[in-house]
Structures are given as structure tokens and as C-alpha cells.
Amino acid sequence: MLAAAQRLRRSADFAAAIRGGRRAGRGTLVVHLLIEEPVQASTARAGFVVSKAVGNAVIRNKVRRRLRHLVRTRLDGLPGGSTLVVRALPPAAEASFATLAADLDGALAAARRPRRPR
């Protein structure tokens, strides 16, 4: 479980990360990462979106628990004040824990990579 200070609760926080953050997707999930000015006092926060397209309530809760466990260890590596939203895609229902971890690591790395000029 994430600490209360590390959880996103308000829909405005989710919307800000989705609209203003960098997006990177992999086979089982999509990551929205909003890195704001570094704030020493605050920690990175995370939220999860697992829709009914993923499966029934049991499957959705299992996917959410797995993602929460994976993100908990990776939040310390994000700059203070960052907002992370992880959206599960339907293939996440059948994905193994290792697949979810690999997709999360790849998506986070892609979202943190600096943008190339066009």
C-alpha cells in the first residue's frame, strides 16, 4: 500500500497529469508522468486507472494491487513533486508480474527521456 502522502485522490490531480504530463505506453499499460519544479518537502505521488475493459472487479483489483506494489518501489527514483498516473490496458489482465514490471520500467524510462527537437 502507498502512504497517504504518495497517493493521488482528487480528479483534478489525475487530469493535470494526463493533460500536462509526458505519456509513454507499453503493451499492458500507459504511464502519464508530470514532473513539476523540484520541491524538497514533497514526495512523488501516484494514481492508478483500471477500467472495466480490463476485466471484472476481481481482475481489476488484482491488476491494481500488482501495479501499486511495483510503483511503490519506483516512486523514490522520481523527482520530488512528480505526479504519476498508471493506466492499465486490457492485456494487463493476463500479464504476469514480470511482464507488468518490465512494461512499467520501460514506460517510465521513456517518459523521463528528454524530448528530441523536431
N, C-alpha and C positions, 0 to 999 in steps of 0.2 A: 504494500500500500504506500502511496505517496504521502508525504507530510502535507498538512493543510496549506502551508505557505507555497508548496510546489504545484498545487492543483489549480486548473482553470475552472471557474464556476459560472461566470457571467457570459451570456451570449455575446456581449459586446467585445469581450476579450477574444473569443473564438473568431468573431467576424474580423477583428483587426488583424489577427494573424493570417487568416485566409486571404483577406484582400490585400494586405500590405507586405506580407512575407514572401520569401523565396519558396517555390514549390519544386519538389522533386518526387518522382514516382518510381516505383519498382513493381514487380509482379503482384505482390499481395497488399501493398499499402502505398499511400501518398503522404508525404510529410510537408507541412507548411511551417517554415521557420522565420520568425520575425526577430531580428537582432537589433535592439534599440541601443541607445548610448549606454555604455557600461555603467552600471550602478553598483557600487561596492556593497551596499547594505542588502540589496535584494538578490534573490536566487532565481535561477531559471525556472519557468513554470511550464507544465504540460497539460494537455487535454486530449481526449480521445473521442472519435466519431465512429460508431459502428452501427450502420443502418440495418434495416430489416432485410435488405438484399443479401446480407452476409449469411443469414440463416435465422432459425427460431431463437427464442430468448436464451436457451441453454447454450447454443453455439455462440451467440453474440457475447454473452458473459464470459465464456471460455476465452474467446479471442481478446476481449478487453483485459482480462486478468493477465494473459500472456504478454500483451503489449505493455501493460503497466509495469510488469516485472522487468521487461527489457529496458524500458525507458528510465526506470529508477536508477540503474547503474550508469546511464549515459548522460544524465542531467548535469552532473558535476563538471563534465567536459565542455558544457556550453557557457558562453559569457553570461555574467550577471545581468538580469533584466530581460533575458531572451524569453520568447513565447514560442512553444512548440505545440502544434496540433497534428496528431497522427490519425489519418482516416483509413480505416480498413476497407479493402476491396473484397468482393465476393470470394476470390480464390483463397483468402486468409482462413476460411472455414476449414479447409482440408490441409492447410500448410502445416508442416512440422515446426517445432520450436526453433530449430536451427535455421530453417528457411526464413522464418519471420525475423530472426536476429540478423541474418545476412542482408535481407532486404532493408531493414531499418538502418543498419550501418551504412549501406550503400546510398540510401536516400539522404541520410544526414550528411554524409561526406559531400554529396552533390549539392545539397542546399547551402553548405558552408563555403563551397568553392567560389572564388570571386568571378564575377561576370566578365565574359570576354567582350571587348568592344566590337561593334558590328561594322 
